[in-house]
Amino acid sequence: MRNNNLKGTGVAIVTPFTKKGNVDTEALTKIVKHLHNGKVEYIVVLGTTGETATLSKEEKQLVINTVIKANAKKLPLVIGIGGNNTADVIETIKNTDLKPFEAILSVAPYYNKPNQEGYYQHYKAVAQSTKKDIILYNVPGRTGSNVTWETQVRIAKDFKNIVATKEASGSIEQIMKIIKNKPKDFLVISGDDNLTLPVIAAGGVGVISVVANAFPKEYSDMVRLCLKHKFDDAQKLHYGLLDITDQLFADGNPGGVKYALSLLKKCDPYLRLPLCEPNDKVKQTLAQLIKNH
């Protein structure tokens, strides 16, 4: 296996802010401990859910330092480093202290809309720039184009330090074709909370989750049951969180999960522009669902 530490539930951790818009290190520490108590398998720092696009270089380092300190080496950490400028991604990797991290989560280039050869050459350059393990991240809903299953399998076969894909295409068919054709030790990780159960049933190894910020124990228990092929028990937890998960994404991520975390007294719901809090209907629905949960 290329990296067993990336099985199970990883959490794309939020970046809490104060009312004045500063990084809330106290709340971030509280959330890390919440994830420890929920027994998740690893934490992903500086992902999309962490509003990384709105953080300065200094704030990114503050988030990294805070999570490392709060984590106290209890869980593996993954760092998000990606972008639509290959040279800049490589430069960032080379200038980042990667020793505390299990792997790099690197999103497929966005906005430029590369063809499939462009995606391949991008990940080739990134893979050759570091010895650190890399997770490819395919999320067409955000990037504007899809890394096809053929391209992902080609990348998986050619670059041994690209150890996994976080697949958020929403296409079970595409995910199954990756699983069918990939190298045996290459990991397929769900990038959609509500598809994790079927992805694991098809041969995936876990998830990088948003909902597990708020409900780490239930969600990671569900994933572990799936990995043990105890799907009857897993379904109960899956369907118990299904409506909540829907609402977390109903009016933007991470607005939904930050509002849920505020209801659970873990952090305030503040976001940075251009993101705004969910609309009142979503807030009311979430509040009712969580109250009755």
N, C-alpha and C positions, 0 to 999 in steps of 0.2 A: 504494500500500500504506500502511495506517495506521501500521504500525511493523514494519519489516523486522528490527529487532534482537531480536524475540521469536520468530524462527524457530529451529528446531533444538532443542538440548537445554538446557533450564534445569534447575537443580538446587535443590530445596527443601532447603537446607542444615540439618544438625542443629545443635543447641546442645550442645556437650560440657560435662560437669560433672566436677568433681573428686570425690574420695571424700567430702569434707566437704559437697558439694552446691553449691559455688560454680561460676559460669561459668568454664570452663577456656579462657582466652583464648589460651594457647599452643597447645592442641590445635586450637582454631578456626582459628588462623592456619595451622597445618599442613594442615588440610583445604582451606582456600581455595587453597593452593599445589598441593595434590593435584588440585584441579579445574582449575587452570590447566594443569598438566602433562597432564591428560586431555583438554584442548582442548574443554571444553564451551563453549556459546555464551553463557550468562548464569547468574547466581546469584540465587536468591530467598531473601531474609532474612526471618525472623519469620513463617514459615508454620507449618502444623500440625506438620510434621516437626521444626521447631525448638522444639517444646514451648512455644510462645509463651504459651499460656494459663497457664503456671506461672511466668512471668517477671514480676518487678516492673518498674515504669516505668524505674527506674535500670538494671536488668539489660538491658532491651531496648535502651537507649541504649548500654550497654557492648558488646552484640553488634553493633549497627550500627557503632559506631566501630571495633571490631576488624576487621570484615569490610571496611569502607572502606579502612582502612590496609593490610591484607594484600592487598587486591585491587589497590591502586595504579593504579586506572583502567584495568586490563587488560581487564576484562569488564564489560558492562552489568549493573547491579544492579536488582532488583525488590524492593519492600518489601510485606509483608503488612499490610494494615490493613482489618479487617472486624469484624463483630459483629452482635448482634441488637438493638441500640439505634441507630437511624439517626442520631439527634442526636449520640450519643457518637462514632460513626464519623466524622462530619463534623468534630466538634471535634478529634478526633485528627489528621485530615488537615490541618486548618488550623494545628495546633500542632507539626507535624513538618516539619523541614527536608527537603524533597523534591528539592532540587537534585542530590544525588548519584544519584538513582534514575531509571531509565528509565520505570518504570510502578509502579502500585499493584495488587497482587493483593488483591481484595476478595471474601471468601467470602460466599455467600448467607446471609442471616439464619437462625439455627438456633434450635431449641427453641420459639420462638413459633409456628412453622409458619404463615407468612403464606399467603394465597391468591395467585393469580398477579398480581392487580392490586397487592397489597402488595409483591411482589417488584419489579414495574415501578416503582412509586412510590419504593421504597427506592433503586434504582439511578439513577433520575432525580435524586433529591435529592443523592446522592453525586456523580454526574457534574457537576451544576451547581455543586458546592462547590469545584471545582478545575479547572485547565486541564491537569493531569497526565493522561497516558494511564492507563486503568484496564483491568484484566483481570477480567472476571466469573468467579467460581469456583462451579461447581455440583457439590456432593458430597453427594447424598442420604443416603449411608450414614452420614454424620456429622451432617448438619443435620436429618434427619428428614422432609424433603419435597423435591420435585423442582421445579426451574425448567424448565418445559416448553420444547420446541424453539420453539413459537410465541412464548412470552414472550421467550426469548433473541433470536430474530430481530427482534422488535418493538423491544427495547432496542438492538440493533445498528444498526437503521435510524434510530432517533430521536436517538442520542447519539454523536457522532463521536469523542469522547474515550474511549468504551468501545470499545477497539480489538480485543479478543479475548475468548474464553471458554476457561477451563480446564475441560474437560468430564470429570467423574469419575462420571457416572451409571452407567457400565458397560454402557450400551445403545448398541450400534453403530447400531441403527435410529434412535434419537434423534439421535445424532451426524450420521448421514447426512442427516437431515431439516434439521438446522441448516446443514450444508454446502450442501445443494441450494437453500435459500431465503435464505441470508444475503446481505448486500451483498458484492460481489466482494472488497473490500479488508479485510473482517473476518476475523480469524484464529481458527481452531479448533485448540486445543492439547489433547493428550491429558493426562488426569489420572490415568491408570492405566498403569503401566509395561508390563504384559503386553499391553495393547491398542494400544500406540503404532504398531506395524507396520500393523495393519489400519486404524487411524485415518488414518495418512498415505496409505495406499493409497486410502482413500475421499476424500481431499482435505484432510486436516489438515496442519499445518505443523510439528509437533514435539511436545514433551512438557515438562511440569514434573515431574521425576523424583525418586524416592527412591533407587532402586538405583544411580543414577549418583554418589551420594555415595561409594560403595565402588568402583564400577567405571566411572569416568568415561570412560576411553578407549574401551573396548569398546562402551559404550552409546551414546556420542555418535557413534562410527563407524557403528554400526548405523543411527542416525537419519539421518545424512548420506547413507548408501547408499539408504535409503528415499526421501529427498527427490530423489535422482538417478534414482529408479525402478529401481535395481539390487536388486530384491527377492530374487533368488536368493542373492546374497552377503549381504544383510541378514538373511535367514532363518537363516543359519549362526550369526551372532552372537546373534540373537533367541533361538533355541532353546538356544544355549550358556548363556544366562543364565536361561532360563525356570524351572528348578527352584530356583535360588538365589532368584530374585524371589518365587516362591511362598512360600518359607520366611521371607523377610523380613517378610511380612505374616501369617504363620501364627498368631502369638500377640501381635499388636499392633505398631503403628508409632508411634514409631521404635525400639522395643526391638530388633527384628530387625536393622535396618541399623546401629544402634549396636554391637550384638554383632559384626556382620561387620567393622565398622571397627576394633573392638578386636583381632580376629584379624589384621587387616592392619596393626596397630601405628600407627593414626592417632589414636585417642582411646580413653578408657576407656568401658565400656558403661553407666555410671551414668545413671539416669533420675530424674525427680522424681515423687513421688506426686501423683495416684493411679496413675501408670504404674509398672509393675514389669518387670524383665527377663523375656525369654521363658522358657518352661519348659525343662527339661533335654532333653527329646526334640528340641525345635526347635534348641536350641544344638548338640546332638550332630550333627544332620542338617546344619546350616549348616557346622559345622566340617569335616565330611567332604566336603561339596560344594565348599567353598572350597579345601580341601587338594587335591582331585582336579581342580580347575578349570584 
